[in-house]
Amino acid sequence: MTKLTGLPSPQKLFLWTVISYILLFVFSNGVNGGADTYVHFQMSKYSWQHHDLLMNQWGKPVFTILFSPIAQLGLKAVVLTNLALILFEAYLVFEITKKLKIAHAWLAAFLFLWAPVVFGNAISSLTEMICALFLLLFIHWALKGRYALGAVVLSFMPFARSEGFVIIGVVALYFLFTRKWKYLPLLVIGSVIFDIAGYLYTGFPLWIFDSNPYVNTDITVYGHGSLFHFFYWAVPVFGVAFLLVLWATWDKLKTLARRLSEIVKPTTDLEETKILFWIVFGGFWGYFLAHTMLWFLGMWASLGLTRVMFVVAGPMAILATMQWNKFLSHRDEFFKRKWNRIFVGLTFVGAIVSNAILQSVPVRLGVEEALMQEACDWTVEQGIYTGQRIFSGHAYTTIALNKDPFDPSQFLQLRAYSSAQPKDLIYWEGHFGPNEEQVELMRLETDSSLVLLKEFWPEHEYRPLNDHPFHVRVYQKK
């Protein structure tokens, strides 16, 4: 690996990077991803007792199935596996960049690992990591000419995250315009297999659509946002490397007419050039703009979460490396030395600072989880909780009390609190309670069958969604 002027060797940079990830894992007592991390972990863990979870489209069947044996070892094991996935994906980014004949391929892997969206979601059991793997594996195999293998594996991507359908659409365009039509049917194999399995289990012939929680959602509390939301957040999400992607975009758009003409008249361009345009460049912007429109239109319960951009952090890093080489070309050694140090320094500092501001480094137990833990501990210490059924909208409640959240004799969602029996406990909180669960506090306050035991407030006011102040109130059924 050739070093960049003015920087330590790539080996030293990666040693420091791996040590940073290890320290992040060791000293973090919380998780990235909030409640979603806990729910994905629990769905994997309890899927062996509740088999319907294996085909649950919110939980993502690919993630749930593959992680179910790992989840039996605990949340830390799942987090550690996701960390291993991140490091493997960095290796794939390096290999892909080399095959694309882009100089300093190691820089792409470095930019991937230090992208704020990657470093800032590393301590989690989120699905973005395994979803990103499908895209990188397809690019890796396509560059080796193994299109059939890549297409078949990629066809399962939507069952790691639903946005995989967007990437499949991008790859379909690549096959179409480069006249590789025989591979197009392979892109639906995953959908066919899962739909048949879903039909056999549920009886729904169109299980993919009928069971999709985003297509059929009735959640309206998430709202919608600015068309430029993801552009505003692009640098905090991807780092300064995103500015290089914008430059690369201008360069690639100049070749658009040539790429489109290939469907009629094949060009003599190298296959690497076509893959770089359609899959790396097209995949990044197809995915980015799809989420832009979903949030702008308020579709599919988007919520505008920036962590979803993890999936295309690899293509981002490849494009940025390509443009950084172009920026340095024909420059003198003094210029290269200065700007390499500035660029790598900003990349490293940006990942640490942006995540320290937006959450914490190392990752600490979130405001919501800490307060839920306090409330649950209090009910245990006071002898109020003795194993009876609980009702809550927050996933962490069952983590704190070590409950199976999918066993109705142990736990039910807050919205079902009217079925509570004497001594059952209801944990209402200001995030999921009034939003996803649609249980306003006034309903509980005016319910004469409930007794308020205690309320818990965070040290500093916190309003997670729709301006509801977060706090926890514990009730007991009379």
Secondary structure, 3 states (H helix, E strand, C coil): CCCCCCCCCHHHHHHHHHHHHHHHHHHCCCCCCCHHHHHHHHHHHHCCCCHHHHHCCCCCHHHHHHHHHHHCCCHHHHHHHHHHHHHHHHHHHHHHHHHCCCCCHHHHHHHHHCCHHHHCCCCCCCCHHHHHHHHHHHHHHHCCCCHHHHHHHHCCHHHCCCCHHHHHHHHHHHHHHCCCHHHHHHHHHHHHHHHHHHHHHHCCCCHHHHCCCCCCCCCCCCCCCCCCHHHHCHHHHHCCHHHHHHHHHHHHHCCHHHHHHCCCCCCCCCHHHHHHHHHHHHHHHHHHHHHHHHHHHCCCCCCCCHHHHHHHHHHHHHHHHHHHHHHHCCCCHHHHHHHHHHHHHHHHHHHHHHHHHHCCCCCCCCHHHHHHHHHHHHHHHCCCCCCCCEEECCCHHHHHCCCCCCCCCCEEEHHHHHHCCCCCEEEEECCCCCCCCCCCHHHHHCCCCEEEEEEECCCCCCCCCCCCCCCEEEEEEC
